[in-house]
Amino acid sequence: MALTQIDHVSDDEEMQECIDSCFECVQACEWCADESADDGEEMARCIRLCRDVADLAAMHARFMARDSGYRTDLAAITADACDECADECEQHDHEHCQVCADVLRDCAEICRNMATA
């Protein structure tokens, strides 16, 4: 069965965009956390937030794929976490932090739209 046959996702472009954005967020956050691991204690908050967001975004994508009734609540939580993590990443000059912050801002906006849909 192709993923395009999942009716509630394939019929909802906004949901598919949010799933894609969440998985992009997971990748950016995991990369940022990994790159930051060698940068010492000043990156500890960035690493923790990136890991939290990666887990939340992955869970949110899974909840959307299964059409969970909790997906709207999780969308709002994911958006808030993305914004907090982006605020932290933006404080660092590292390229991975800046890229991650951009991805996080996009994901936060898309998740927030899902939360209010």
C-alpha positions, 0 to 999 in steps of 0.5 A: 500500500502506497502512502498516498493511499492513506485517505486522511493524509492524502486528502489533506494537503495541510496535514501532509505539509505538517508531517513533512515539516515535522520530519524536516525539523527532526533532521535539523534538530538531531543534526544541531544537537550532534554538532553541538555536542563537542562545543562544551557546556554553553551548548547544553540548553540547545542540545536538550531543546533540540532533542525535545523538539525532535521527539515531539515533532516525530511524535506529532507526525506519527499522531497525524499519520494515525489520525489521532484525536490528540494531534491538534493538542500536540500541534500546539505543543510542538509549535511552542517547543519549536519557537523556544528551541529556535530562540535558543538556536538563534543565540549561537553563531554556528551554521547548524544552529542558524539552519535549525532555527530557520527550520524550527520557525517554519515548523512552528508556523505550520504546526500552529496552523494545524492546531487552529484548523 
